[in-house]
Amino acid sequence: MDKLNLDQHISRQFNEDLEEIKTSMLEMGGLVEKQVGDAIRALEDADSGLAERVIEVESQIDEMEMDIDETCITLIARRQPAATDLRLVIAVTKTIRDLERIGDEAQKIAKMAIKLSEEGNAPRGYMEVRHIGNCVRKMLDDSLDAFSRFDAEAAIATMHEDREVDMDYKTALREMITYMMEDPRSISRSMNILWALRSLERVGDHAKNICEHIVYLVQGRDIRHTNPAKL
């Protein structure tokens, strides 16, 4: 297991600042995780009220991203971190960007849930939403856990899960398109499910990105364009 030992500095405040940005990022991650779970539940249950709450949380996530980003910029300017410290700050700034985008995808799913509650449930696709939703939520949880423990091996293992998510998404896409061709009356409602599935697939992509940031943080390797099978 690859562990990261951050340098201990003469300034206790510097150590506390580094710990603060990591803690704040993980708190943001926890809120985003809940947002994704609530969006999926709102879609499955046609719960427009829950969907509205998911949409409202998005502004809080945006604010957290800006606050953490500002803290990181100030930390770089004042402390001029180097080596692992600098990689931590960079990894945090990149991770919060992915978390904010996951929040955007949860908001999109919530909007689809509202449309379906108004138009009526789609005849197909909810099983796929539940399955892919569970997969990407696990990826997100595992990626944040790996970050909290500075565990590059766990991050790489989580990256491999994205391939299964992509395959499941493509399979669901084919099945939904086939069904709409057979029953054109279902197209409007089924498209809402397709957009939700697309957003879930994107959540998996962003969770994978977070794992890439962890490997960079721990090992100093940039693996953004590397086939996970070769890691």
N, C-alpha and C positions, 0 to 999 in steps of 0.2 A: 504494500500500500504506500503510495506516494504521499508524504506529509510535508507541509510547509511550515518551517520555523521562521516566523517573522523576527527580524532583528529587534533586540531590546535596546531602547535608547535611553540616554541620560535623562532626557526630558520625559517625565511620566505623562505629561499632557500629550506628547506625540503618540505614545502608545495608546492612550485613551481615544485620541482622534481616529486612529486607524481602526480600533475596535468599534467605534461609533458608526463609521460608514458601513462596516460589515453588518452590524446589528440592524441598522436602519434599512439596509437592502433586504435582509431576511424578513423583516417586518413587512416591507412592501410586498415581498414574495408571498407571504402568508395571506395577505389581503387579496392578491391577484388569484391565488389558488381558490379562495372562497368564492370570488367573483365567477370564475370558470364553472365551479360546481353548481352555483346558484343558477347560472345561465342555462346549463344543461337541464337542471331540474325544472326550470321555468318552461323550457321547450317541451319536455316530456309531459308535464302536467297542464300545459296550456294556461299557465299561471301568469297573467299579465301584470299583476301586482308585484310579484317577485322580479319579473323582468324589468319593470320600471325601477326597482331598487338597484338592480345591477347597473343600469344605465347611470343612475345618480352617483354611484360609487366611482365611476370613471374619473370625475373631476378630482376626487381625493387622490387617486392614483397618479394623475398628472401632476398634482401639486407635490406629492412625495418625490416623484422623479426629479422635478426642478430643484427641490430643497437638497436632495442628496447630491445632485450634480453640482450645485453651488458649493456645497461643503467640500467636495472633492477638488474643485478648482481652487478654493481658498487654501486647502491643505497643500496642494502642489506649489502654490505661490509662496506660502509662508515657510514650509518645511523642506522644499526641494527634495522629496524622497528619491531614493535610488534603489536599484536591484529589486529584491522581492517586495519592498514597500511600494515602489512605483508600480510594479505589476499588479499589486492588490488594488491600488487606486484605479488603474486603468480597467481591470477586470470588473470592478464595481460599476464604473460608469457605463461600460458596455452591457452589463447584465441588467441594470435598471432600464436601459433602452429596450431590451427584449421583453422585460416584464411589462413595460408600458404598452408595448405592441400586443402582448397577450391580452392585456386589459381591453384593448381596442377590439380584438377578436371576440372576447366575451360579450362586449357591448353589441356587436353585430348579431351574435346568436340570440341575445335578448330581444333585439328588434325583430328577428324572425319569429321568436316566440309570441310576440305581440300580434304580428300579422296572422299567425296561425290561430291564435285565440279569437281573432275577428272573422277569419275566413272559414274556420273549421279545420279540424285535424287533417293532416295529410294521410292518405291511405297506407303509405309505406314509409320505411326509413327510420323509424324510431328505435328499432333494435340496433341498427348500425350506429345511430347517434350514441346510444348507451354504451356500446362496445368500444367504439373509437374514443368516446369521451373518457371512459375509465382508463384507457391506455395512455392518453396524453396527460391526464391528471397525475397518473403514476410517474410518468416521465418528468413532469414539472416538480413533483414532490421529491423524487430521487435526485434531480439536478440541484435543487436547493440544499438538500441534505448533504450532498457531496461537497458543495461550496462551504457549508458550515464546518465540515471536517477537513477541508483542503485535501480531498481524496480524488486524485486524478484517475485511478483505476476504476472507481465507481462511476466517475463521469464518462469514461470511455464505454463502460458496459451499458450505461443509459443511452448513449448515442446509438448503439446497435438497435435499440428498440424502435428507433424512428423508421427503419426500413420496413418493419412489420406494419407500422401505422400507415405508411405510404401504400403498401400493398392492399391493406384493408380498405383504404379510401378509394383506390382505383376499382376494386371489386364492387364496392357500394355504388360508385358512380355508374358503372356499367349496368348494374341491376336497376338503378333508378331510371336511367335513360330508356332501357328496354321497357320498363313498366309504363313510362309516359307515352312511348310510341304505341303501346297496346291500348292505352286508355287516355286519349288526349284531354279528357275532362279533368284529369288529375294534375295537369301540367303546372298550373299556378301554385297550388299548395305544395306539390312535390319540389318545385324549385326552391321554396323556402327551406326545405330540408337539405337540399343540395348545397345551398349557401352556408348552412350551419355546419355541414360536414366539411366543407372547404375551410371554414374558420377553425374547426378542430384540428384539421391537418396542419394548418399554419401554427397552431399552438405547439404541436409536436416539433415543428421546425425551430421555433424559438427556444424550446427547451433544449434541443440539440445545440443551438448556438451557445446557450449558457454553459453547457458541458465543454464546449471548445474554449470558452473563456477560462474555465477551471484548469484545463490542461496547460494553457498559456501561463496562468498564474503559478501553478505548482512546478512545472517543468521548463517553462520559458520557451515552449515550442508553439509555433503558429500552425495549427492543423486545420484551418478553415476550409482548405481546398484539398484535403486528404481523404481518401476513401477510408471510412471507419474500419473496413475489413482488413486494411493493412496496418492498423495501429496495434 
